Amino acid sequence: MSQNASAQPSGTARTVAAAERGGLDIKSLVLLAVLLAAGFILNFTVGKAISTISGGAIAPEFIISAFCLAILVIRPSVPQALIIGLISAAVIQVTTTSPGIDFVAEGVAAIVMALIVKAGMRTAAKAVTPVVGTFVTTFLSGFIFMLIKMALMGFATELAAVMMPVIALTAVFNAILVGALYLPIKKALGLND
């Protein structure tokens, strides 16, 4: 028996520490890599299929879902969330038609998601934080992307009319997806809120 176990008075409850959060250690980076890889593959397969079926009305961005899940699980600091957003944007560069814009959109969105998670998971709103946070994050990312794209096109306002419904529906889709996946992932990793 270890010294700590023998020093524990009989009749007192033992506690087991939950998995630690709040840093980008190797385990967190591996989780991020796995989620981003899954998001990348889903973008090429399911994302393309949903976009085709919906006539482009819904264009799921599984990379955003992946980094939202990662932020929910890892609980990074704001600078670490920015790193997660920039890594996610780098992955998106493979499939984007507008290179570079995602670095701003995903960087800002990841910071906002981290702030929502930090605030929301400490309150009674923690049950809806994954869904609300992902909706806001996806919508914000799409909105920033649209604004930058509009500026690059000479403020073509017709772009907003086309993109806003897609952004809103994609935000709803991602929110539902992350809401459905967060609890099973949290349980599988043995995490507490």
C-alpha positions as a printed Julia matrix, in Angstrom:
193×3 Matrix{Float64}:
   0.0    0.0     0.0
   1.17   3.49   -0.76
   1.85   5.97    1.98
  -1.15   8.11    0.97
  -3.56   5.19    1.09
  -2.38   4.04    4.51
  -2.54   7.57    5.92
  -6.21   7.91    4.97
  -8.44   7.43    8.01
 -10.91   4.59    7.71
 -14.49   5.63    7.02
 -13.6    8.67    4.92
 -14.64   8.76    1.31
 -11.97   8.56   -1.35
 -12.21  10.96   -4.21
 -11.13  10.4    -7.74
 -10.07  13.43   -9.68
 -11.79  13.94  -13.02
  -9.73  14.42  -16.12
  -8.03  17.79  -16.05
  -9.0   20.43  -18.6
  -7.79  23.79  -19.65
  -4.64  23.21  -21.63
  -3.28  22.16  -24.97
  -1.3   19.15  -23.84
  -0.51  16.18  -26.09
  -3.82  14.45  -25.26
  -5.77  17.61  -26.17
  -3.85  18.09  -29.41
  -4.48  14.46  -30.38
  -8.2   14.93  -29.67
  -8.19  18.11  -31.78
  -6.39  16.31  -34.61
  -8.87  13.41  -34.55
 -11.88  15.75  -34.52
 -10.47  17.92  -37.31
  -9.63  14.84  -39.41
 -13.18  13.56  -38.93
 -14.54  17.01  -39.81
 -12.37  17.17  -42.92
 -13.56  13.75  -44.14
 -17.18  14.61  -43.35
 -16.87  17.87  -45.33
 -15.83  15.91  -48.42
 -18.53  13.27  -48.07
 -21.6   14.1   -46.0
 -21.14  17.87  -46.34
 -21.08  17.73  -50.12
 -24.1   15.41  -50.15
 -26.16  17.64  -47.83
 -25.2   20.73  -49.83
 -26.23  19.01  -53.07
 -29.51  17.66  -51.66
 -30.43  21.05  -50.16
 -29.5   22.93  -53.32
 -26.76  24.7   -51.4
 -29.15  26.0   -48.72
 -27.25  24.07  -46.04
 -23.49  23.76  -46.35
 -22.36  22.05  -43.16
 -18.9   22.99  -42.06
 -17.86  20.01  -39.99
 -14.52  21.64  -39.18
 -16.4   24.27  -37.15
 -18.34  21.52  -35.39
 -15.05  19.76  -34.69
 -13.37  22.77  -33.12
 -16.51  23.59  -31.12
 -16.45  20.06  -29.7
 -12.73  20.36  -29.02
 -13.24  23.64  -27.14
 -16.1   22.13  -25.12
 -13.93  19.18  -24.11
 -10.53  20.86  -23.72
 -11.71  24.17  -22.19
  -8.76  26.15  -23.52
  -7.71  29.64  -22.53
  -8.46  32.44  -25.0
  -4.98  32.33  -26.61
  -5.23  28.53  -26.87
  -8.69  28.87  -28.45
  -7.17  31.21  -31.02
  -4.57  28.55  -31.82
  -7.36  25.97  -32.22
  -9.2   28.35  -34.57
  -6.07  28.99  -36.65
  -5.26  25.28  -36.91
  -8.86  24.67  -38.01
  -8.59  27.45  -40.6
  -5.41  25.88  -41.95
  -7.3   22.61  -42.48
 -10.17  24.45  -44.19
  -7.71  25.95  -46.7
  -7.66  22.62  -48.54
 -11.35  22.91  -49.46
 -12.09  26.64  -49.47
 -12.75  28.7   -52.56
 -11.59  31.86  -50.76
  -8.13  31.25  -49.27
  -7.11  33.17  -46.17
 -10.5   34.45  -45.05
 -11.02  31.52  -42.69
  -8.01  32.51  -40.59
  -9.89  35.6   -39.44
 -13.33  33.94  -39.28
 -12.27  30.8   -37.4
  -9.81  32.64  -35.16
 -12.47  35.04  -33.9
 -15.16  32.34  -33.75
 -12.97  29.98  -31.69
 -12.26  32.76  -29.17
 -15.98  33.49  -28.89
 -16.75  29.78  -28.41
 -14.16  29.57  -25.63
 -15.7   32.59  -23.89
 -19.23  31.17  -24.21
 -18.09  27.82  -22.82
 -16.2   29.46  -19.97
 -19.23  31.55  -18.98
 -22.01  29.08  -19.79
 -20.61  25.91  -18.25
 -20.46  27.62  -14.83
 -24.19  28.33  -14.75
 -27.5   26.54  -15.02
 -27.25  27.17  -18.76
 -24.6   24.45  -19.11
 -27.15  22.06  -20.61
 -27.71  24.36  -23.59
 -24.22  25.85  -23.82
 -22.97  23.33  -26.42
 -25.92  24.05  -28.72
 -26.07  27.82  -28.2
 -22.29  28.2   -28.32
 -22.0   26.22  -31.55
 -24.87  28.14  -33.17
 -23.33  31.52  -32.27
 -19.83  30.36  -33.28
 -20.93  28.97  -36.65
 -23.1   32.0   -37.41
 -20.31  34.4   -36.43
 -17.74  32.52  -38.51
 -20.02  32.58  -41.55
 -20.92  36.24  -41.03
 -17.24  37.29  -40.78
 -16.45  35.19  -43.86
 -19.31  36.88  -45.75
 -18.26  40.4   -44.72
 -14.67  39.87  -45.81
 -15.77  38.27  -49.08
 -18.15  41.18  -49.7
 -15.35  43.68  -49.06
 -13.1   41.83  -51.49
 -15.87  41.96  -54.11
 -16.5   45.7   -53.74
 -19.27  45.33  -51.18
 -21.51  43.23  -53.38
 -24.69  43.32  -51.26
 -26.32  40.58  -53.33
 -23.83  38.2   -51.73
 -25.48  38.78  -48.34
 -28.89  37.83  -49.71
 -27.46  34.53  -50.93
 -25.19  33.75  -47.99
 -27.29  34.72  -44.93
 -29.81  31.85  -45.24
 -26.96  29.38  -45.79
 -25.11  30.74  -42.75
 -28.22  30.52  -40.56
 -29.16  26.99  -41.65
 -25.57  25.81  -41.31
 -25.44  27.26  -37.78
 -28.61  25.34  -36.87
 -27.22  22.13  -38.38
 -23.88  22.44  -36.56
 -25.6   23.3   -33.26
 -27.76  20.17  -33.46
 -24.75  18.03  -34.4
 -22.55  19.27  -31.55
 -25.46  19.08  -29.11
 -25.95  15.43  -30.03
 -22.24  14.52  -29.91
 -21.04  16.42  -26.83
 -22.57  14.17  -24.14
 -21.36  10.87  -25.65
 -17.86  12.29  -26.16
 -17.83  13.71  -22.63
 -18.9   10.32  -21.23
 -16.39   8.41  -23.34
 -13.57  10.63  -22.05
 -14.82  10.5   -18.45
 -15.21  14.26  -18.09
 -17.38  16.25  -15.71
 -18.8   19.71  -16.34
